[in-house]
């Protein structure tokens, strides 16, 4: 059972996923800090001193819940930045994979041409041998 688990873990896909999750977690904290500590204060200053952390309103019925609009806006901006970065990374990986797949058919064409030369020579040899009989 331990050997099966070891084989499962050592496969490339599982290790790639683990690394992706760890890097993704670290990347999320970087983007959260970028948005909360750098971008939102700059945007708030440009928009005449709005503090997004305190931007919200209270609903006047029930137990007066506070709707924190600023926190939601920070989350939306964080999502957009993260989605843009993931899009750029995936687009780059796809273009690299596309280039690799475009190179492979050219190699196969060369092999086919070489095989056809070999087939031609073998055909000639067969024909010569059949004439001798």
N, CA, C and O atoms as a GROMACS GRO file, in nm:
protein
  532
    1UNK      N    1   0.082  -0.119   0.000
    1UNK     CA    2   0.000   0.000   0.000
    1UNK      C    3   0.088   0.126   0.000
    1UNK      O    4   0.057   0.224  -0.068
    2UNK      N    5   0.195   0.122   0.076
    2UNK     CA    6   0.286   0.237   0.080
    2UNK      C    7   0.350   0.259  -0.056
    2UNK      O    8   0.367   0.373  -0.099
    3UNK      N    9   0.387   0.150  -0.124
    3UNK     CA   10   0.449   0.161  -0.256
    3UNK      C   11   0.353   0.223  -0.357
    3UNK      O   12   0.393   0.305  -0.440
    4UNK      N   13   0.224   0.185  -0.350
    4UNK     CA   14   0.125   0.243  -0.440
    4UNK      C   15   0.111   0.392  -0.416
    4UNK      O   16   0.103   0.471  -0.511
    5UNK      N   17   0.108   0.431  -0.288
    5UNK     CA   18   0.099   0.572  -0.254
    5UNK      C   19   0.222   0.648  -0.303
    5UNK      O   20   0.212   0.758  -0.356
    6UNK      N   21   0.339   0.587  -0.285
    6UNK     CA   22   0.464   0.649  -0.329
    6UNK      C   23   0.462   0.667  -0.481
    6UNK      O   24   0.505   0.772  -0.530
    7UNK      N   25   0.415   0.568  -0.554
    7UNK     CA   26   0.405   0.577  -0.700
    7UNK      C   27   0.307   0.686  -0.741
    7UNK      O   28   0.334   0.763  -0.833
    8UNK      N   29   0.193   0.692  -0.671
    8UNK     CA   30   0.092   0.794  -0.701
    8UNK      C   31   0.148   0.935  -0.679
    8UNK      O   32   0.128   1.023  -0.762
    9UNK      N   33   0.216   0.954  -0.567
    9UNK     CA   34   0.269   1.087  -0.534
    9UNK      C   35   0.382   1.126  -0.629
    9UNK      O   36   0.395   1.243  -0.663
   10UNK      N   37   0.462   1.030  -0.670
   10UNK     CA   38   0.578   1.064  -0.753
   10UNK      C   39   0.543   1.088  -0.899
   10UNK      O   40   0.629   1.127  -0.977
   11UNK      N   41   0.418   1.066  -0.938
   11UNK     CA   42   0.378   1.097  -1.076
   11UNK      C   43   0.386   1.246  -1.098
   11UNK      O   44   0.365   1.325  -1.006
   12UNK      N   45   0.416   1.285  -1.219
   12UNK     CA   46   0.434   1.427  -1.252
   12UNK      C   47   0.311   1.511  -1.228
   12UNK      O   48   0.323   1.623  -1.178
   13UNK      N   49   0.193   1.462  -1.261
   13UNK     CA   50   0.072   1.542  -1.249
   13UNK      C   51   0.043   1.580  -1.104
   13UNK      O   52   0.003   1.693  -1.077
   14UNK      N   53   0.061   1.487  -1.011
   14UNK     CA   54   0.034   1.515  -0.871
   14UNK      C   55   0.133   1.617  -0.817
   14UNK      O   56   0.095   1.709  -0.745
   15UNK      N   57   0.259   1.600  -0.851
   15UNK     CA   58   0.360   1.695  -0.804
   15UNK      C   59   0.337   1.834  -0.864
   15UNK      O   60   0.352   1.934  -0.795
   16UNK      N   61   0.300   1.839  -0.992
   16UNK     CA   62   0.270   1.967  -1.055
   16UNK      C   63   0.153   2.035  -0.986
   16UNK      O   64   0.155   2.157  -0.964
   17UNK      N   65   0.051   1.958  -0.952
   17UNK     CA   66  -0.065   2.014  -0.883
   17UNK      C   67  -0.027   2.067  -0.746
   17UNK      O   68  -0.070   2.176  -0.708
   18UNK      N   69   0.054   1.993  -0.673
   18UNK     CA   70   0.096   2.037  -0.540
   18UNK      C   71   0.175   2.167  -0.548
   18UNK      O   72   0.152   2.259  -0.470
   19UNK      N   73   0.268   2.174  -0.641
   19UNK     CA   74   0.347   2.296  -0.658
   19UNK      C   75   0.255   2.411  -0.699
   19UNK      O   76   0.272   2.524  -0.651
   20UNK      N   77   0.160   2.384  -0.787
   20UNK     CA   78   0.066   2.488  -0.830
   20UNK      C   79  -0.017   2.543  -0.716
   20UNK      O   80  -0.039   2.664  -0.709
   21UNK      N   81  -0.063   2.456  -0.627
   21UNK     CA   82  -0.143   2.501  -0.513
   21UNK      C   83  -0.059   2.587  -0.419
   21UNK      O   84  -0.105   2.691  -0.372
   22UNK      N   85   0.063   2.546  -0.393
   22UNK     CA   86   0.150   2.622  -0.303
   22UNK      C   87   0.185   2.758  -0.362
   22UNK      O   88   0.176   2.860  -0.294
   23UNK      N   89   0.224   2.759  -0.488
   23UNK     CA   90   0.258   2.886  -0.554
   23UNK      C   91   0.134   2.974  -0.565
   23UNK      O   92   0.143   3.096  -0.549
   24UNK      N   93   0.019   2.913  -0.593
   24UNK     CA   94  -0.106   2.990  -0.601
   24UNK      C   95  -0.140   3.056  -0.469
   24UNK      O   96  -0.186   3.171  -0.467
   25UNK      N   97  -0.120   2.986  -0.359
   25UNK     CA   98  -0.145   3.046  -0.227
   25UNK      C   99  -0.053   3.164  -0.200
   25UNK      O  100  -0.097   3.267  -0.149
   26UNK      N  101   0.073   3.148  -0.234
   26UNK     CA  102   0.168   3.259  -0.215
   26UNK      C  103   0.133   3.376  -0.306
   26UNK      O  104   0.141   3.491  -0.265
   27UNK      N  105   0.095   3.345  -0.429
   27UNK     CA  106   0.059   3.450  -0.525
   27UNK      C  107  -0.065   3.526  -0.478
   27UNK      O  108  -0.073   3.648  -0.496
   28UNK      N  109  -0.161   3.455  -0.419
   28UNK     CA  110  -0.282   3.520  -0.369
   28UNK      C  111  -0.249   3.621  -0.260
   28UNK      O  112  -0.305   3.730  -0.259
   29UNK      N  113  -0.159   3.586  -0.170
   29UNK     CA  114  -0.124   3.681  -0.064
   29UNK      C  115  -0.052   3.803  -0.121
   29UNK      O  116  -0.069   3.914  -0.070
   30UNK      N  117   0.028   3.783  -0.225
   30UNK     CA  118   0.095   3.897  -0.289
   30UNK      C  119  -0.006   3.989  -0.355
   30UNK      O  120   0.002   4.111  -0.341
   31UNK      N  121  -0.102   3.931  -0.427
   31UNK     CA  122  -0.203   4.013  -0.494
   31UNK      C  123  -0.292   4.083  -0.392
   31UNK      O  124  -0.327   4.200  -0.411
   32UNK      N  125  -0.328   4.015  -0.283
   32UNK     CA  126  -0.407   4.078  -0.177
   32UNK      C  127  -0.335   4.199  -0.119
   32UNK      O  128  -0.396   4.304  -0.098
   33UNK      N  129  -0.207   4.185  -0.095
   33UNK     CA  130  -0.129   4.297  -0.042
   33UNK      C  131  -0.118   4.409  -0.144
   33UNK      O  132  -0.129   4.527  -0.108
   34UNK      N  133  -0.096   4.374  -0.270
   34UNK     CA  134  -0.088   4.476  -0.375
   34UNK      C  135  -0.216   4.558  -0.380
   34UNK      O  136  -0.212   4.681  -0.387
   35UNK      N  137  -0.329   4.490  -0.378
   35UNK     CA  138  -0.457   4.560  -0.389
   35UNK      C  139  -0.487   4.638  -0.261
   35UNK      O  140  -0.517   4.758  -0.267
   36UNK      N  141  -0.479   4.571  -0.146
   36UNK     CA  142  -0.518   4.635  -0.020
   36UNK      C  143  -0.423   4.742   0.028
   36UNK      O  144  -0.467   4.843   0.083
   37UNK      N  145  -0.294   4.723   0.009
   37UNK     CA  146  -0.195   4.814   0.065
   37UNK      C  147  -0.142   4.918  -0.033
   37UNK      O  148  -0.091   5.022   0.010
   38UNK      N  149  -0.153   4.892  -0.163
   38UNK     CA  150  -0.096   4.985  -0.261
   38UNK      C  151  -0.202   5.046  -0.351
   38UNK      O  152  -0.217   5.168  -0.357
   39UNK      N  153  -0.277   4.961  -0.422
   39UNK     CA  154  -0.371   5.014  -0.522
   39UNK      C  155  -0.490   5.087  -0.460
   39UNK      O  156  -0.523   5.198  -0.503
   40UNK      N  157  -0.555   5.027  -0.360
   40UNK     CA  158  -0.675   5.089  -0.305
   40UNK      C  159  -0.646   5.223  -0.237
   40UNK      O  160  -0.725   5.316  -0.254
   41UNK      N  161  -0.537   5.239  -0.162
   41UNK     CA  162  -0.508   5.373  -0.110
   41UNK      C  163  -0.483   5.476  -0.220
   41UNK      O  164  -0.524   5.591  -0.208
   42UNK      N  165  -0.416   5.434  -0.328
   42UNK     CA  166  -0.393   5.527  -0.440
   42UNK      C  167  -0.526   5.564  -0.505
   42UNK      O  168  -0.552   5.681  -0.532
   43UNK      N  169  -0.611   5.464  -0.530
   43UNK     CA  170  -0.742   5.491  -0.590
   43UNK      C  171  -0.826   5.578  -0.497
   43UNK      O  172  -0.894   5.670  -0.543
   44UNK      N  173  -0.821   5.551  -0.367
   44UNK     CA  174  -0.895   5.632  -0.270
   44UNK      C  175  -0.847   5.776  -0.268
   44UNK      O  176  -0.928   5.868  -0.253
   45UNK      N  177  -0.717   5.798  -0.282
   45UNK     CA  178  -0.662   5.934  -0.285
   45UNK      C  179  -0.705   6.006  -0.411
   45UNK      O  180  -0.741   6.124  -0.407
   46UNK      N  181  -0.701   5.936  -0.523
   46UNK     CA  182  -0.743   5.997  -0.650
   46UNK      C  183  -0.892   6.033  -0.644
   46UNK      O  184  -0.933   6.134  -0.700
   47UNK      N  185  -0.971   5.952  -0.577
   47UNK     CA  186  -1.115   5.978  -0.566
   47UNK      C  187  -1.147   6.061  -0.442
   47UNK      O  188  -1.248   6.037  -0.375
   48UNK      N  189  -1.065   6.157  -0.412
   48UNK     CA  190  -1.085   6.257  -0.306
   48UNK      C  191  -1.095   6.193  -0.168
   48UNK      O  192  -1.193   6.213  -0.096
   49UNK      N  193  -0.995   6.116  -0.133
   49UNK     CA  194  -0.980   6.067   0.003
   49UNK      C  195  -1.079   5.962   0.049
   49UNK      O  196  -1.114   5.960   0.167
   50UNK      N  197  -1.125   5.876  -0.037
   50UNK     CA  198  -1.217   5.770   0.004
   50UNK      C  199  -1.137   5.657   0.068
   50UNK      O  200  -1.039   5.610   0.010
   51UNK      N  201  -1.178   5.615   0.187
   51UNK     CA  202  -1.117   5.501   0.254
   51UNK      C  203  -1.202   5.378   0.223
   51UNK      O  204  -1.311   5.362   0.278
   52UNK      N  205  -1.153   5.292   0.137
   52UNK     CA  206  -1.233   5.179   0.092
   52UNK      C  207  -1.258   5.077   0.203
   52UNK      O  208  -1.356   5.004   0.198
   53UNK      N  209  -1.171   5.071   0.303
   53UNK     CA  210  -1.191   4.976   0.412
   53UNK      C  211  -1.313   5.014   0.496
   53UNK      O  212  -1.374   4.928   0.560
   54UNK      N  213  -1.348   5.142   0.496
   54UNK     CA  214  -1.463   5.188   0.573
   54UNK      C  215  -1.581   5.226   0.484
   54UNK      O  216  -1.680   5.281   0.533
   55UNK      N  217  -1.572   5.197   0.355
   55UNK     CA  218  -1.678   5.233   0.262
   55UNK      C  219  -1.791   5.130   0.273
   55UNK      O  220  -1.771   5.012   0.244
   56UNK      N  221  -1.907   5.176   0.314
   56UNK     CA  222  -2.021   5.086   0.328
   56UNK      C  223  -2.140   5.160   0.385
   56UNK      O  224  -2.139   5.283   0.398
   57UNK      N  225  -2.242   5.084   0.418
   57UNK     CA  226  -2.362   5.146   0.475
   57UNK      C  227  -2.432   5.045   0.565
   57UNK      O  228  -2.409   4.924   0.557
   58UNK      N  229  -2.519   5.098   0.651
   58UNK     CA  230  -2.595   5.016   0.744
   58UNK      C  231  -2.740   5.009   0.698
   58UNK      O  232  -2.798   5.111   0.660
   59UNK      N  233  -2.796   4.892   0.700
   59UNK     CA  234  -2.937   4.875   0.666
   59UNK      C  235  -3.018   4.906   0.792
   59UNK      O  236  -2.992   4.848   0.898
   60UNK      N  237  -3.116   4.996   0.781
   60UNK     CA  238  -3.184   5.046   0.902
   60UNK      C  239  -3.292   4.954   0.960
   60UNK      O  240  -3.374   5.003   1.039
   61UNK      N  241  -3.299   4.830   0.927
   61UNK     CA  242  -3.399   4.742   0.988
   61UNK      C  243  -3.331   4.617   1.042
   61UNK      O  244  -3.216   4.588   1.011
   62UNK      N  245  -3.402   4.545   1.120
   62UNK     CA  246  -3.346   4.425   1.181
   62UNK      C  247  -3.242   4.462   1.284
   62UNK      O  248  -3.264   4.550   1.367
   63UNK      N  249  -3.129   4.396   1.280
   63UNK     CA  250  -3.022   4.425   1.375
   63UNK      C  251  -2.916   4.517   1.315
   63UNK      O  252  -2.800   4.513   1.355
   64UNK      N  253  -2.958   4.601   1.218
   64UNK     CA  254  -2.871   4.701   1.154
   64UNK      C  255  -2.742   4.641   1.096
   64UNK      O  256  -2.633   4.678   1.140
   65UNK      N  257  -2.754   4.549   1.000
   65UNK     CA  258  -2.632   4.491   0.941
   65UNK      C  259  -2.555   4.593   0.860
   65UNK      O  260  -2.612   4.679   0.793
   66UNK      N  261  -2.423   4.582   0.866
   66UNK     CA  262  -2.335   4.673   0.792
   66UNK      C  263  -2.293   4.605   0.662
   66UNK      O  264  -2.240   4.494   0.665
   67UNK      N  265  -2.316   4.671   0.550
   67UNK     CA  266  -2.277   4.620   0.419
   67UNK      C  267  -2.144   4.686   0.383
   67UNK      O  268  -2.139   4.807   0.358
   68UNK      N  269  -2.037   4.606   0.380
   68UNK     CA  270  -1.903   4.658   0.356
   68UNK      C  271  -1.873   4.656   0.206
   68UNK      O  272  -1.820   4.557   0.154
   69UNK      N  273  -1.907   4.762   0.136
   69UNK     CA  274  -1.890   4.772  -0.008
   69UNK      C  275  -1.741   4.782  -0.044
   69UNK      O  276  -1.698   4.726  -0.145
   70UNK      N  277  -1.664   4.851   0.036
   70UNK     CA  278  -1.521   4.869   0.008
   70UNK      C  279  -1.446   4.737   0.007
   70UNK      O  280  -1.362   4.714  -0.080
   71UNK      N  281  -1.476   4.651   0.102
   71UNK     CA  282  -1.412   4.520   0.106
   71UNK      C  283  -1.449   4.438  -0.017
   71UNK      O  284  -1.365   4.368  -0.072
   72UNK      N  285  -1.575   4.449  -0.059
   72UNK     CA  286  -1.618   4.379  -0.180
   72UNK      C  287  -1.544   4.432  -0.302
   72UNK      O  288  -1.501   4.353  -0.387
   73UNK      N  289  -1.528   4.564  -0.313
   73UNK     CA  290  -1.456   4.622  -0.426
   73UNK      C  291  -1.310   4.576  -0.428
   73UNK      O  292  -1.255   4.548  -0.534
   74UNK      N  293  -1.248   4.567  -0.311
   74UNK     CA  294  -1.111   4.516  -0.304
   74UNK      C  295  -1.104   4.372  -0.353
   74UNK      O  296  -1.012   4.334  -0.425
   75UNK      N  297  -1.203   4.291  -0.315
   75UNK     CA  298  -1.206   4.152  -0.360
   75UNK      C  299  -1.225   4.142  -0.510
   75UNK      O  300  -1.164   4.056  -0.575
   76UNK      N  301  -1.308   4.228  -0.567
   76UNK     CA  302  -1.330   4.228  -0.712
   76UNK      C  303  -1.201   4.265  -0.785
   76UNK      O  304  -1.165   4.200  -0.884
   77UNK      N  305  -1.132   4.367  -0.737
   77UNK     CA  306  -1.007   4.409  -0.800
   77UNK      C  307  -0.901   4.299  -0.786
   77UNK      O  308  -0.826   4.273  -0.880
   78UNK      N  309  -0.895   4.236  -0.669
   78UNK     CA  310  -0.802   4.125  -0.650
   78UNK      C  311  -0.831   4.012  -0.747
   78UNK      O  312  -0.739   3.956  -0.807
   79UNK      N  313  -0.958   3.979  -0.763
   79UNK     CA  314  -0.997   3.874  -0.858
   79UNK      C  315  -0.956   3.910  -1.000
   79UNK      O  316  -0.902   3.826  -1.072
   80UNK      N  317  -0.981   4.034  -1.041
   80UNK     CA  318  -0.949   4.074  -1.178
   80UNK      C  319  -0.799   4.067  -1.204
   80UNK      O  320  -0.757   4.022  -1.311
   81UNK      N  321  -0.718   4.111  -1.108
   81UNK     CA  322  -0.573   4.105  -1.125
   81UNK      C  323  -0.526   3.960  -1.130
   81UNK      O  324  -0.444   3.924  -1.215
   82UNK      N  325  -0.578   3.876  -1.040
   82UNK     CA  326  -0.541   3.734  -1.040
   82UNK      C  327  -0.582   3.666  -1.170
   82UNK      O  328  -0.505   3.590  -1.227
   83UNK      N  329  -0.704   3.693  -1.215
   83UNK     CA  330  -0.753   3.632  -1.340
   83UNK      C  331  -0.669   3.677  -1.459
   83UNK      O  332  -0.640   3.597  -1.548
   84UNK      N  333  -0.630   3.804  -1.461
   84UNK     CA  334  -0.547   3.853  -1.572
   84UNK      C  335  -0.410   3.784  -1.571
   84UNK      O  336  -0.360   3.746  -1.677
   85UNK      N  337  -0.351   3.768  -1.453
   85UNK     CA  338  -0.221   3.701  -1.445
   85UNK      C  339  -0.231   3.554  -1.488
   85UNK      O  340  -0.146   3.505  -1.561
   86UNK      N  341  -0.334   3.485  -1.442
   86UNK     CA  342  -0.353   3.345  -1.482
   86UNK      C  343  -0.374   3.335  -1.632
   86UNK      O  344  -0.321   3.245  -1.696
   87UNK      N  345  -0.452   3.427  -1.688
   87UNK     CA  346  -0.477   3.428  -1.832
   87UNK      C  347  -0.347   3.444  -1.909
   87UNK      O  348  -0.323   3.373  -2.007
   88UNK      N  349  -0.263   3.536  -1.865
   88UNK     CA  350  -0.135   3.560  -1.933
   88UNK      C  351  -0.046   3.436  -1.924
   88UNK      O  352   0.018   3.399  -2.023
   89UNK      N  353  -0.041   3.374  -1.808
   89UNK     CA  354   0.042   3.255  -1.791
   89UNK      C  355  -0.010   3.140  -1.878
   89UNK      O  356   0.069   3.074  -1.946
   90UNK      N  357  -0.141   3.116  -1.876
   90UNK     CA  358  -0.199   3.007  -1.956
   90UNK      C  359  -0.180   3.034  -2.105
   90UNK      O  360  -0.151   2.942  -2.181
   91UNK      N  361  -0.196   3.159  -2.145
   91UNK     CA  362  -0.178   3.193  -2.287
   91UNK      C  363  -0.033   3.165  -2.329
   91UNK      O  364  -0.009   3.113  -2.438
   92UNK      N  365   0.063   3.200  -2.244
   92UNK     CA  366   0.204   3.172  -2.273
   92UNK      C  367   0.232   3.024  -2.283
   92UNK      O  368   0.302   2.979  -2.374
   93UNK      N  369   0.178   2.946  -2.190
   93UNK     CA  370   0.198   2.801  -2.192
   93UNK      C  371   0.135   2.741  -2.317
   93UNK      O  372   0.194   2.653  -2.380
   94UNK      N  373   0.015   2.787  -2.352
   94UNK     CA  374  -0.051   2.735  -2.473
   94UNK      C  375   0.028   2.766  -2.599
   94UNK      O  376   0.036   2.683  -2.689
   95UNK      N  377   0.086   2.886  -2.606
   95UNK     CA  378   0.165   2.919  -2.726
   95UNK      C  379   0.291   2.834  -2.733
   95UNK      O  380   0.333   2.795  -2.842
   96UNK      N  381   0.352   2.805  -2.619
   96UNK     CA  382   0.470   2.717  -2.618
   96UNK      C  383   0.430   2.576  -2.662
   96UNK      O  384   0.500   2.514  -2.743
   97UNK      N  385   0.318   2.526  -2.609
   97UNK     CA  386   0.272   2.392  -2.648
   97UNK      C  387   0.236   2.387  -2.796
   97UNK      O  388   0.260   2.287  -2.863
   98UNK      N  389   0.178   2.495  -2.847
   98UNK     CA  390   0.141   2.500  -2.989
   98UNK      C  391   0.266   2.494  -3.077
   98UNK      O  392   0.268   2.426  -3.179
   99UNK      N  393   0.370   2.567  -3.036
   99UNK     CA  394   0.495   2.564  -3.112
   99UNK      C  395   0.556   2.424  -3.112
   99UNK      O  396   0.608   2.378  -3.213
  100UNK      N  397   0.548   2.356  -2.997
  100UNK     CA  398   0.602   2.220  -2.989
  100UNK      C  399   0.526   2.125  -3.080
  100UNK      O  400   0.587   2.041  -3.146
  101UNK      N  401   0.394   2.138  -3.082
  101UNK     CA  402   0.315   2.047  -3.167
  101UNK      C  403   0.333   2.079  -3.314
  101UNK      O  404   0.321   1.989  -3.398
  102UNK      N  405   0.362   2.204  -3.348
  102UNK     CA  406   0.386   2.239  -3.488
  102UNK      C  407   0.521   2.185  -3.535
  102UNK      O  408   0.536   2.152  -3.653
  103UNK      N  409   0.618   2.174  -3.446
  103UNK     CA  410   0.750   2.122  -3.483
  103UNK      C  411   0.746   1.971  -3.505
  103UNK      O  412   0.820   1.920  -3.589
  104UNK      N  413   0.664   1.900  -3.434
  104UNK     CA  414   0.660   1.754  -3.444
  104UNK      C  415   0.617   1.704  -3.581
  104UNK      O  416   0.680   1.612  -3.632
  105UNK      N  417   0.512   1.759  -3.644
  105UNK     CA  418   0.476   1.708  -3.777
  105UNK      C  419   0.586   1.724  -3.880
  105UNK      O  420   0.599   1.640  -3.969
  106UNK      N  421   0.667   1.829  -3.871
  106UNK     CA  422   0.777   1.847  -3.965
  106UNK      C  423   0.877   1.733  -3.951
  106UNK      O  424   0.928   1.683  -4.051
  107UNK      N  425   0.905   1.692  -3.829
  107UNK     CA  426   0.997   1.581  -3.807
  107UNK      C  427   0.939   1.453  -3.866
  107UNK      O  428   1.012   1.373  -3.924
  108UNK      N  429   0.808   1.432  -3.852
  108UNK     CA  430   0.745   1.312  -3.906
  108UNK      C  431   0.750   1.313  -4.058
  108UNK      O  432   0.768   1.207  -4.119
  109UNK      N  433   0.735   1.430  -4.120
  109UNK     CA  434   0.741   1.438  -4.266
  109UNK      C  435   0.878   1.394  -4.315
  109UNK      O  436   0.888   1.322  -4.415
  110UNK      N  437   0.984   1.436  -4.246
  110UNK     CA  438   1.118   1.396  -4.285
  110UNK      C  439   1.134   1.244  -4.274
  110UNK      O  440   1.195   1.182  -4.361
  111UNK      N  441   1.079   1.184  -4.168
  111UNK     CA  442   1.087   1.040  -4.151
  111UNK      C  443   1.013   0.969  -4.264
  111UNK      O  444   1.060   0.867  -4.315
  112UNK      N  445   0.897   1.022  -4.302
  112UNK     CA  446   0.819   0.961  -4.409
  112UNK      C  447   0.897   0.967  -4.540
  112UNK      O  448   0.896   0.871  -4.617
  113UNK      N  449   0.965   1.079  -4.566
  113UNK     CA  450   1.044   1.090  -4.688
  113UNK      C  451   1.158   0.990  -4.686
  113UNK      O  452   1.187   0.927  -4.788
  114UNK      N  453   1.224   0.975  -4.572
  114UNK     CA  454   1.332   0.878  -4.562
  114UNK      C  455   1.279   0.736  -4.581
  114UNK      O  456   1.343   0.654  -4.648
  115UNK      N  457   1.165   0.707  -4.523
  115UNK     CA  458   1.106   0.575  -4.541
  115UNK      C  459   1.071   0.550  -4.686
  115UNK      O  460   1.090   0.439  -4.737
  116UNK      N  461   1.021   0.651  -4.753
  116UNK     CA  462   0.986   0.630  -4.893
  116UNK      C  463   1.111   0.603  -4.977
  116UNK      O  464   1.104   0.524  -5.072
  117UNK      N  465   1.224   0.664  -4.945
  117UNK     CA  466   1.349   0.634  -5.016
  117UNK      C  467   1.390   0.490  -4.992
  117UNK      O  468   1.434   0.420  -5.084
  118UNK      N  469   1.377   0.446  -4.867
  118UNK     CA  470   1.411   0.308  -4.835
  118UNK      C  471   1.318   0.211  -4.908
  118UNK      O  472   1.362   0.108  -4.960
  119UNK      N  473   1.191   0.246  -4.912
  119UNK     CA  474   1.094   0.161  -4.981
  119UNK      C  475   1.126   0.155  -5.129
  119UNK      O  476   1.117   0.048  -5.191
  120UNK      N  477   1.165   0.268  -5.187
  120UNK     CA  478   1.202   0.269  -5.329
  120UNK      C  479   1.321   0.178  -5.355
  120UNK      O  480   1.321   0.099  -5.450
  121UNK      N  481   1.423   0.188  -5.270
  121UNK     CA  482   1.541   0.103  -5.288
  121UNK      C  483   1.506  -0.044  -5.272
  121UNK      O  484   1.552  -0.129  -5.350
  122UNK      N  485   1.426  -0.075  -5.173
  122UNK     CA  486   1.386  -0.214  -5.153
  122UNK      C  487   1.304  -0.264  -5.272
  122UNK      O  488   1.317  -0.380  -5.313
  123UNK      N  489   1.220  -0.179  -5.324
  123UNK     CA  490   1.140  -0.217  -5.442
  123UNK      C  491   1.230  -0.245  -5.560
  123UNK      O  492   1.209  -0.342  -5.633
  124UNK      N  493   1.331  -0.161  -5.581
  124UNK     CA  494   1.426  -0.183  -5.691
  124UNK      C  495   1.501  -0.314  -5.673
  124UNK      O  496   1.519  -0.390  -5.768
  125UNK      N  497   1.545  -0.340  -5.550
  125UNK     CA  498   1.617  -0.464  -5.523
  125UNK      C  499   1.527  -0.584  -5.550
  125UNK      O  500   1.570  -0.682  -5.611
  126UNK      N  501   1.403  -0.577  -5.504
  126UNK     CA  502   1.308  -0.686  -5.528
  126UNK      C  503   1.288  -0.709  -5.678
  126UNK      O  504   1.287  -0.822  -5.725
  127UNK      N  505   1.272  -0.599  -5.751
  127UNK     CA  506   1.252  -0.610  -5.896
  127UNK      C  507   1.374  -0.674  -5.964
  127UNK      O  508   1.359  -0.759  -6.052
  128UNK      N  509   1.494  -0.633  -5.922
  128UNK     CA  510   1.616  -0.690  -5.980
  128UNK      C  511   1.627  -0.839  -5.948
  128UNK      O  512   1.666  -0.919  -6.033
  129UNK      N  513   1.593  -0.875  -5.826
  129UNK     CA  514   1.598  -1.016  -5.788
  129UNK      C  515   1.495  -1.098  -5.866
  129UNK      O  516   1.522  -1.211  -5.905
  130UNK      N  517   1.379  -1.040  -5.887
  130UNK     CA  518   1.275  -1.114  -5.961
  130UNK      C  519   1.314  -1.130  -6.108
  130UNK      O  520   1.274  -1.228  -6.170
  131UNK      N  521   1.388  -1.036  -6.166
  131UNK     CA  522   1.434  -1.046  -6.304
  131UNK      C  523   1.538  -1.157  -6.319
  131UNK      O  524   1.541  -1.227  -6.420
  132UNK      N  525   1.622  -1.173  -6.216
  132UNK     CA  526   1.726  -1.275  -6.222
  132UNK      C  527   1.668  -1.415  -6.219
  132UNK      O  528   1.732  -1.508  -6.269
  133UNK      N  529   1.554  -1.435  -6.166
  133UNK     CA  530   1.493  -1.569  -6.158
  133UNK      C  531   1.440  -1.601  -6.289
  133UNK      O  532   1.383  -1.709  -6.307
   0.00000   0.00000   0.00000
